[in-house]
Amino acid sequence: MLDALTLVTGVAALLLAAWCGWAAYRDQSTKDWHFIGMAVVTLLALVQLVIGIVQLARGEKPEQGTTIFVSYLLGAFFCIPAAGFMSLVERTRWGSVTAAAGGVVLAVLEVRLYDIWGG
């Protein structure tokens, strides 16, 4: 895996979580700008998913097993879109809390992906 991409994705997820958490603190729902931020973070996770699959196809193996690695890659990719959808359905401050929680979860998944690959 690309360590730099994992770091950038994790930091972007934490920034998104802080931004959405600030909106929740101010009693605001998620706005269009939040969804643009979610799209950027999701794009980073998509790039990571593609790179991870390409590396597996080239014969590289994660230290802790391919199945768990692919599971975490897919979970990381779907984490922010799922949180974004739930925050879209819940148009109160709790939608912002949900988006913030999704960012924190993605950051934790990034750390775990780093460990699974053998970092």
Secondary structure, DSSP 4 states (H G I P E B T S, - for coil): --HHHHHHHHHHHHHHHHHHHHHHHTT----HHHHHHHHHHHHHHHHHHHHHHHHHHTT---TT-HHHHHHHHHHHHHHHHHHHHHHHH--SHHHHHHHHHHHHHHHHHHHHHHHHHT-
